[in-house]
Amino acid sequence: ESDRTDPMSAQEERAGMQVVQAAVLRPVQPLPDFLQGLTAYIEGHSEAVRRCTRLLVAYGAVVAPAPIPSTTHVVWAPATPTPCPRGLQGPLCVTRDWVEACHAERRRVPEGPYAVAVA
């Protein structure tokens, strides 16, 4: 049995390596940090909490594991819409739709339309 390498395979491999190298060398643009300076606490079902956490952190916010004195936003993301408990209200209690709107517009959008009633 011969251990010859097919010239086309070697050429295709080289071409593939060039594509990989080009992809690796391409600079990655940083995400905008339009939520920098915000500290959020997210209350809700696990999938919403994970997604909101990823988006908030990606855009520069800090996500606290519990409400803390520096919390600027409570993101209320329960499985079913309910009022935000008075004990959780922060300076701003908003729905997870606010986080999604910021993501969609790539900027901090006004919180007013996403404000949650406090129980």
N, C-alpha and C positions, 0 to 999 in steps of 0.2 A: 504494500500500500504506500502510495506516495503522500507526502505531507505538503504538497504544493498549495500555494494560496492563489485563488482565482484573482487575476488582476482587477476585475471589476469590483470584487468584494473589497479589496484593499483601497481602491479609488473611492468607493462609496463610504468606506470607513473614514477616510481622510476628509471627505466632504462633510460627513456627519460631525466629525470633531471640530471642523471649522465653524459649523453652525452652533455647536455647543459653546465653543470659545467666544464667538460673537455675542451669544446670549449672556454669558457670564461677564463679559467685559462691559456690557451696556450699563451706564449709570442708572441707578434707581432714584427716581424723584421722591423726595420726602413728602409725606402727607401734610396738608395744611394743619396748623395747630390752633384753629379758631375756637377751640374749647379750653385752651390753656387758662389756668387760673380758677377753673371750676372744680368743686369737690362734690361728687354725687354719691348718694346711697341709693341702691336699686332694690326695690321690694317687689317680688312677683314670682311667677313660676320659672323653673330652672332654665328653660330654653330662652325665654325673654331676657332673663338676667345675663346669661352668657352672651347673647348677641349685643345687648346694650353695653355690657362691660367692654366687649371688643371694640365697638364703635367709639365709645367715649374715650377710652385710653388711646386709641389710634389717632384721635384728633386733639389730644393733649390734656384731657381732664384726668383727675385723680378719682378713682372709685374706692370708696371706703367700705369695709365689710359690715359696718354698722353706722347708724347716725352718730356723728361727732360734732363738736361745736363749730368746726369750720365748714360743715356741709352747706353748700349753696343751693343744691338741687336734690329733691327726692324724686326719683323716677318711679312712678307707680305703674307696675306691670303685672297685675294679677291675671289669672286665667280668665276671670269674668269681671267686667267693669263694676267697681264698687267705689264708694268714696274713700279718700285717703284718711286713715285714722288720725285723730288730732295729735296723738303722741308722735306720729311720724312726720308731721308737717314741718317742712324746712322753710327757708325763705321763699322757695319756689317748689311746689309740688306739681309735676307735669306727668303726662302719660308717656309711654314709650314711643308714641307716634312723634313726639318732639325730637327724640334722638334720631328716628328714621328720617324726619324732615331735614334735620341738620345734615345728615349723611347725603341725602338726595340733592340738596342744594350746595353742599360743600361750604357751608357757612353757618354761623349761629343764627337761627331764625328766632323771631319773637316767641316768648313762652306763652303769652296770653291765650292764643287759640288752643293751647294744649294743657291749660291749667286744669287741675283736678279739684273737684269740690272736696272740702274737708268735712268729715263726719263730726 
